[in-house]
Amino acid sequence: MSTWAWRGRNRRGEQISGVIEADSPAAVADQLLAGGVTPVQIDPGHTPGAGPATPRSVWQVLGSSPVTGEDVLLFARQMHTLQKAGVPILRALAGLQASTQKPALVALLADVRASLDQGRELATALARHPSVFDNFFIAMVRVGEMTGRLTESFQRLAQHVEFELDVRARVKQALRYPTMVVGAIVVAMVIVNIFVIPAFAGVFANYKVELPLMTRVLLGVSAFTVAWWELLLAAAVAALWGVRAVLATPAGRYRWDRLKLRLPVVGSIVLKATLGRFARSFAIAYGSGVPISRAMTVVAQTANNAYMAERIEQMRDGIERGETLSRCAAAAGIFTPVVLQMVAVGEETGALDTLLLEVAEMYERETDYAIKGLSAHIEPLLLAVIGSMVLVLALGVFLPLWDLGQAARAGA
């Protein structure tokens, strides 16, 4: 497969250009026409009118943005639209490759097209990029190919990815202010220990008086920080590395994910968001014709929580033993009575996917409400931390100065 540089005009008549990998100029023209571009000139290996192509520098490679979740969402939506219009997969991918301007996405689409040309299935071609497409995305595409409902699979995947991106954006927005405040507190503590308290230590040394306990503690901490800051920095880096190493192990990740669900304020949000993701993912997989046991396996891999994944796998094991879904959900101990009742009704009426979507919407509303109140719950805690720091500084620094001033006035 060779590289061809092309120049053409889009549907609005604007002149555009780019580079495409194909076997022949005719294949390049077919790809451009499939993407709504009328080719004007096709040359091998370089951009028309620009001379030989220059290789990308190291800085260009490092500075190129990777494929993001928004790109995956747009890919799912465009594939749904193209499949709904009856465009073949290869022509659809060629059109997407011709219309995108992001180098990483162009390379990904080119690799997927090359895999399809070699006879691989679309799900297998997407599975070659695990950093972009997760297990649930690949499983849904595979199910769509097996059942002939690939258009519906892409539509449901677009809804799923959009929900995931929306939850992440809301969590980041809620945590932005607390993160800035905590960062400011850390910087302030470092500045106070390294610059402020040592300056007051020189003042206190001129007076032969006994300092309060809080002042002595602050002076000791400051002197230790100034004298051993290299050791403290190395200890912090080692602790961070040790925590990451522990979380990289299955046992450490399991304990941390279980602890997250028990944290005050944040734990309930994590639990509701995970259950909402489970309900929506399971409803999408079940509605697409995936068997329940296989759907449970796929959904457990996308739970993003080792503890919840284990509970979902326990539900799958129970279903494989012949138990009902409602009974397995009750044994898992992670669902509310209202949800268990809706699951039981869904099994009896055959509308399990519909009721699970309602469960997902319920958890999503609760998650949205909890995220909106997250800042309101964290602000009192931050104020308490800031107030405690100011109180310690006031008692440890300004109280001795007040005593020294009183003593000086009494002596005068």
C-alpha positions as CSV (number, residue, x, y, z in Angstrom):
1,M,0.0,0.0,0.0
2,S,1.5,3.4,-1.1
3,T,1.0,6.9,0.1
4,W,-0.8,9.3,-2.2
5,A,-1.1,13.1,-1.8
6,W,-4.3,14.6,-3.2
7,R,-5.9,17.9,-3.8
8,G,-9.6,18.3,-4.4
9,R,-12.8,20.3,-3.6
10,N,-15.5,19.5,-1.0
11,R,-19.2,19.9,-1.4
12,R,-19.0,23.7,-0.7
13,G,-16.4,24.1,-3.5
14,E,-13.5,24.8,-1.1
15,Q,-10.1,23.5,-2.1
16,I,-8.6,20.9,0.4
17,S,-5.7,18.6,0.3
18,G,-4.3,15.6,2.3
19,V,-2.5,12.3,2.2
20,I,-4.1,8.8,1.9
21,E,-2.7,5.3,1.9
22,A,-4.1,3.2,-1.0
23,D,-3.0,0.7,-3.7
24,S,-3.7,2.9,-6.7
25,P,-4.9,6.4,-7.7
26,A,-8.2,4.9,-8.6
27,A,-8.6,3.6,-5.0
28,V,-7.7,7.1,-3.8
29,A,-10.4,8.6,-6.0
30,D,-12.9,6.1,-4.7
31,Q,-12.1,7.0,-1.1
32,L,-12.4,10.8,-1.8
33,L,-15.7,10.4,-3.7
34,A,-17.0,8.3,-0.8
35,G,-16.2,11.2,1.5
36,G,-17.9,13.8,-0.7
37,V,-14.6,15.2,-2.1
38,T,-14.0,15.7,-5.8
39,P,-10.4,14.9,-6.6
40,V,-8.5,17.4,-8.8
41,Q,-4.9,16.0,-8.5
42,I,-3.4,12.8,-7.1
43,D,0.4,12.4,-6.8
44,P,2.5,9.7,-5.3
45,G,4.3,10.4,-2.1
46,H,4.2,14.2,-1.8
47,T,1.7,17.0,-1.6
48,P,0.8,18.5,-5.0
49,G,2.6,21.7,-5.6
50,A,4.6,21.5,-2.4
51,G,7.6,19.4,-3.4
52,P,8.7,16.2,-1.7
53,A,7.1,15.4,1.6
54,T,9.2,16.1,4.6
55,P,9.2,13.6,7.5
56,R,7.6,14.8,10.8
57,S,10.1,15.9,13.4
58,V,10.3,14.5,16.9
59,W,8.6,17.5,18.4
60,Q,5.7,17.2,15.9
61,V,5.2,13.6,16.8
62,L,5.3,14.3,20.6
63,G,3.0,17.3,20.1
64,S,0.4,15.5,18.1
65,S,-2.8,15.0,20.1
66,P,-3.9,11.4,20.7
67,V,-7.4,10.1,19.9
68,T,-9.7,11.3,22.7
69,G,-13.1,10.2,23.9
70,E,-14.8,12.9,21.9
71,D,-13.2,11.4,18.7
72,V,-14.6,8.0,19.6
73,L,-18.0,9.5,20.1
74,L,-17.9,11.3,16.8
75,F,-16.7,8.1,15.1
76,A,-19.6,6.1,16.6
77,R,-22.1,8.7,15.5
78,Q,-20.7,9.0,12.0
79,M,-20.5,5.2,11.5
80,H,-24.2,5.0,12.6
81,T,-25.2,7.6,10.1
82,L,-23.2,6.1,7.3
83,Q,-24.4,2.6,8.0
84,K,-28.0,3.8,8.2
85,A,-27.5,5.4,4.8
86,G,-26.3,2.0,3.4
87,V,-22.7,3.0,2.8
88,P,-20.3,0.0,2.9
89,I,-17.9,-0.1,5.8
90,L,-14.8,0.3,3.7
91,R,-16.2,3.3,1.9
92,A,-17.4,4.8,5.2
93,L,-14.0,4.4,6.8
94,A,-12.4,5.9,3.7
95,G,-14.7,8.9,3.9
96,L,-14.0,9.4,7.5
97,Q,-10.2,9.2,6.9
98,A,-10.4,11.7,4.1
99,S,-12.4,14.2,6.2
100,T,-10.5,14.2,9.4
101,Q,-7.5,16.4,10.1
102,K,-6.0,14.7,13.2
103,P,-2.9,12.6,12.3
104,A,-3.5,10.1,15.1
105,L,-7.1,9.4,13.9
106,V,-6.0,9.2,10.3
107,A,-3.4,6.6,11.2
108,L,-6.0,4.7,13.2
109,L,-8.6,4.6,10.4
110,A,-5.9,3.6,7.9
111,D,-4.9,0.7,10.1
112,V,-8.6,-0.4,10.5
113,R,-9.1,-0.2,6.8
114,A,-5.9,-2.2,6.2
115,S,-7.1,-4.9,8.6
116,L,-10.4,-5.1,6.8
117,D,-8.7,-5.4,3.5
118,Q,-6.8,-8.4,5.0
119,G,-10.1,-10.1,5.8
120,R,-10.4,-9.3,9.4
121,E,-13.7,-8.4,11.0
122,L,-14.4,-4.8,12.1
123,A,-14.4,-5.8,15.8
124,T,-11.0,-7.5,15.4
125,A,-9.6,-4.5,13.6
126,L,-10.8,-2.2,16.4
127,A,-9.4,-4.5,19.0
128,R,-5.9,-3.7,17.7
129,H,-6.2,-0.3,19.4
130,P,-7.1,-1.1,23.1
131,S,-6.1,2.4,24.2
132,V,-8.9,3.9,22.1
133,F,-11.7,1.3,22.1
134,D,-12.5,-0.5,25.3
135,N,-13.8,-4.0,25.7
136,F,-17.4,-3.0,25.8
137,F,-17.1,-1.0,22.5
138,I,-15.4,-4.0,20.8
139,A,-17.9,-6.5,22.2
140,M,-20.9,-4.4,21.0
141,V,-19.4,-4.1,17.5
142,R,-18.8,-7.8,17.4
143,V,-22.4,-8.4,18.5
144,G,-23.6,-6.0,15.8
145,E,-21.7,-7.9,13.1
146,M,-22.9,-11.3,14.3
147,T,-26.6,-10.2,14.5
148,G,-26.6,-7.9,11.4
149,R,-27.6,-5.0,13.7
150,L,-24.4,-3.0,13.4
151,T,-26.2,0.3,12.8
152,E,-28.1,-0.1,16.0
153,S,-24.9,-1.1,17.8
154,F,-23.2,2.1,16.8
155,Q,-26.2,4.2,17.8
156,R,-26.2,2.6,21.3
157,L,-22.4,2.9,21.5
158,A,-22.7,6.7,20.8
159,Q,-25.2,7.0,23.6
160,H,-23.0,5.1,25.9
161,V,-19.8,7.1,25.1
162,E,-21.7,10.3,25.4
163,F,-22.9,9.4,28.9
164,E,-19.4,8.4,30.0
165,L,-18.0,11.7,28.8
166,D,-20.7,13.7,30.4
167,V,-20.2,12.0,33.8
168,R,-16.4,12.6,33.6
169,A,-16.9,16.2,32.7
170,R,-19.3,16.9,35.5
171,V,-17.0,15.2,38.1
172,K,-14.0,17.3,36.9
173,Q,-16.0,20.4,37.1
174,A,-17.1,19.7,40.6
175,L,-13.6,18.8,41.7
176,R,-11.9,21.8,40.0
177,Y,-12.4,24.3,42.9
178,P,-11.4,21.9,45.7
179,T,-8.3,20.8,43.8
180,M,-7.2,24.4,43.4
181,V,-7.8,25.1,47.1
182,V,-5.9,22.0,48.2
183,G,-3.0,22.9,45.9
184,A,-2.9,26.5,47.3
185,I,-2.9,25.1,50.8
186,V,0.1,22.8,50.0
187,V,2.0,25.7,48.4
188,A,1.3,28.0,51.3
189,M,2.5,25.4,53.8
190,V,5.7,24.9,51.9
191,I,6.3,28.7,51.8
192,V,5.5,29.2,55.4
193,N,7.8,26.3,56.6
194,I,10.7,27.4,54.4
195,F,10.6,31.2,54.4
196,V,8.2,32.6,57.0
197,I,8.9,30.6,60.2
198,P,12.7,30.8,59.9
199,A,12.4,34.6,59.7
200,F,10.4,34.6,63.0
201,A,12.9,32.1,64.5
202,G,15.6,34.8,64.3
203,V,13.3,37.2,66.1
204,F,12.5,34.7,68.9
205,A,16.2,33.9,69.3
206,N,17.0,37.4,70.5
207,Y,14.8,37.0,73.5
208,K,15.7,34.7,76.3
209,V,12.2,33.5,77.1
210,E,10.5,30.2,77.0
211,L,8.4,29.9,73.9
212,P,4.9,28.2,73.8
213,L,4.6,24.6,72.9
214,M,2.9,25.3,69.5
215,T,5.8,27.7,68.6
216,R,8.4,25.2,69.5
217,V,6.6,22.6,67.4
218,L,6.4,24.9,64.4
219,L,10.1,25.9,64.7
220,G,11.1,22.2,64.9
221,V,9.0,21.3,61.9
222,S,10.4,24.2,59.9
223,A,14.1,23.4,60.9
224,F,13.6,19.8,59.9
225,T,12.0,20.7,56.6
226,V,14.8,23.2,55.7
227,A,17.6,20.7,56.7
228,W,16.1,17.6,55.2
229,W,14.0,18.8,52.3
230,E,15.9,16.4,49.9
231,L,15.0,13.4,52.1
232,L,11.4,14.5,52.4
233,L,11.1,15.0,48.6
234,A,12.7,11.6,48.0
235,A,10.3,10.0,50.6
236,A,7.3,11.6,48.8
237,V,8.4,10.3,45.4
238,A,9.0,6.9,46.9
239,A,5.6,6.9,48.6
240,L,3.9,7.9,45.4
241,W,5.7,5.1,43.5
242,G,4.9,2.6,46.2
243,V,1.2,3.5,46.1
244,R,1.1,3.2,42.3
245,A,2.9,-0.2,42.5
246,V,0.4,-1.5,45.0
247,L,-2.6,-0.2,43.0
248,A,-1.1,-2.0,39.9
249,T,-1.5,-5.4,41.6
250,P,-5.0,-7.0,41.5
251,A,-5.2,-7.3,45.3
252,G,-4.2,-3.6,45.8
253,R,-6.6,-2.4,43.2
254,Y,-9.4,-4.5,44.7
255,R,-8.9,-3.1,48.2
256,W,-8.7,0.5,46.9
257,D,-11.8,0.2,44.7
258,R,-13.7,-1.3,47.7
259,L,-12.4,1.6,49.9
260,K,-13.6,4.2,47.4
261,L,-17.2,3.0,47.8
262,R,-16.9,3.6,51.6
263,L,-15.5,7.1,51.5
264,P,-17.7,9.8,53.0
265,V,-19.4,12.0,50.4
266,V,-17.5,10.6,47.4
267,G,-18.3,6.9,48.0
268,S,-22.0,7.2,47.3
269,I,-21.3,9.1,44.1
270,V,-18.8,6.5,42.9
271,L,-21.3,3.7,43.7
272,K,-24.3,5.4,41.9
273,A,-22.2,6.2,38.9
274,T,-20.9,2.7,38.7
275,L,-24.4,1.2,39.0
276,G,-25.7,3.6,36.4
277,R,-22.9,2.5,34.0
278,F,-23.7,-1.1,34.7
279,A,-27.4,-0.8,34.1
280,R,-27.0,1.2,30.9
281,S,-24.3,-1.1,29.5
282,F,-26.2,-4.2,30.4
283,A,-29.4,-2.9,28.9
284,I,-27.5,-2.0,25.6
285,A,-25.9,-5.4,25.5
286,Y,-29.1,-7.3,26.4
287,G,-31.2,-5.3,23.9
288,S,-28.7,-6.0,21.2
289,G,-29.2,-9.8,21.6
290,V,-26.2,-10.7,23.7
291,P,-26.8,-13.7,26.0
292,I,-27.1,-12.7,29.6
293,S,-24.0,-14.5,30.8
294,R,-21.8,-13.0,28.1
295,A,-23.3,-9.6,28.6
296,M,-22.4,-9.9,32.3
297,T,-18.8,-10.7,31.4
298,V,-18.5,-7.7,29.1
299,V,-20.2,-5.3,31.5
300,A,-17.9,-6.5,34.3
301,Q,-14.9,-5.5,32.3
302,T,-16.2,-2.0,31.8
303,A,-17.2,-1.4,35.4
304,N,-13.9,0.4,36.1
305,N,-14.0,-0.9,39.7
306,A,-12.5,-4.3,40.7
307,Y,-14.9,-4.7,43.6
308,M,-18.0,-4.0,41.5
309,A,-16.7,-6.2,38.7
310,E,-16.3,-9.1,41.2
311,R,-20.0,-8.7,42.3
312,I,-21.1,-8.6,38.7
313,E,-19.2,-11.8,37.9
314,Q,-20.8,-13.4,41.0
315,M,-24.2,-12.5,39.4
316,R,-23.0,-14.1,36.1
317,D,-22.0,-17.3,37.9
318,G,-25.4,-17.5,39.6
319,I,-27.2,-17.0,36.2
320,E,-25.0,-19.8,34.7
321,R,-26.2,-22.1,37.6
322,G,-29.8,-21.5,36.5
323,E,-30.8,-18.8,39.0
324,T,-32.9,-15.7,38.0
325,L,-31.3,-12.3,37.5
326,S,-33.4,-10.7,40.2
327,R,-32.2,-13.3,42.8
328,C,-28.6,-12.9,41.7
329,A,-28.9,-9.1,42.0
330,A,-30.4,-9.4,45.5
331,A,-27.5,-11.7,46.5
332,A,-25.0,-9.2,45.2
333,G,-26.0,-6.7,47.9
334,I,-25.3,-3.6,45.8
335,F,-28.8,-2.6,44.5
336,T,-31.6,-0.8,46.3
337,P,-35.0,-2.5,46.8
338,V,-36.6,-0.3,44.1
339,V,-34.1,-1.5,41.5
340,L,-34.5,-5.1,42.5
341,Q,-38.2,-4.8,42.1
342,M,-37.8,-3.3,38.6
343,V,-35.4,-6.0,37.6
344,A,-37.9,-8.7,38.8
345,V,-40.7,-7.0,36.8
346,G,-38.5,-6.8,33.7
347,E,-37.8,-10.5,33.9
348,E,-41.5,-11.3,34.2
349,T,-42.7,-9.0,31.4
350,G,-39.8,-9.5,29.0
351,A,-38.9,-5.8,29.0
352,L,-35.7,-6.1,30.9
353,D,-33.7,-3.8,28.7
354,T,-36.4,-1.1,28.9
355,L,-36.6,-1.2,32.7
356,L,-32.8,-1.4,33.0
357,L,-32.6,1.8,31.0
358,E,-35.0,3.4,33.5
359,V,-32.8,2.2,36.3
360,A,-29.8,3.7,34.6
361,E,-31.6,7.0,34.2
362,M,-32.6,6.9,37.9
363,Y,-29.0,6.4,39.0
364,E,-27.8,9.0,36.5
365,R,-30.2,11.6,38.0
366,E,-29.0,10.7,41.5
367,T,-25.4,10.9,40.4
368,D,-26.0,14.3,38.8
369,Y,-27.7,15.6,41.9
370,A,-24.8,14.3,44.1
371,I,-22.2,15.8,41.8
372,K,-23.9,19.2,41.9
373,G,-23.8,19.1,45.7
374,L,-20.2,17.8,45.9
375,S,-18.7,21.2,46.1
376,A,-21.2,22.2,48.8
377,H,-20.1,19.2,50.9
378,I,-16.4,19.7,50.4
379,E,-16.3,23.5,51.0
380,P,-17.0,23.2,54.8
381,L,-14.2,20.7,55.1
382,L,-11.8,23.0,53.2
383,L,-12.8,25.9,55.4
384,A,-12.1,23.8,58.4
385,V,-8.6,22.9,57.1
386,I,-7.8,26.5,56.2
387,G,-9.1,27.7,59.6
388,S,-7.0,25.1,61.4
389,M,-3.9,26.2,59.5
390,V,-4.5,29.9,60.3
391,L,-5.2,29.0,64.0
392,V,-2.0,27.1,64.3
393,L,0.0,29.9,62.7
394,A,-1.7,32.5,64.9
395,L,-1.0,30.5,68.1
396,G,2.5,29.5,67.1
397,V,3.8,32.8,65.6
398,F,1.8,35.8,66.6
399,L,1.1,34.8,70.2
400,P,4.8,34.8,71.2
401,L,5.1,38.2,69.5
402,W,2.2,39.4,71.6
403,D,3.8,38.1,74.8
404,L,7.1,39.8,73.9
405,G,5.4,43.1,73.2
406,Q,3.6,42.9,76.5
407,A,6.8,42.1,78.3
408,A,8.6,45.0,76.6
409,R,5.9,47.5,77.5
410,A,6.0,46.2,81.1
411,G,9.7,46.7,81.3
412,A,9.5,50.2,79.9
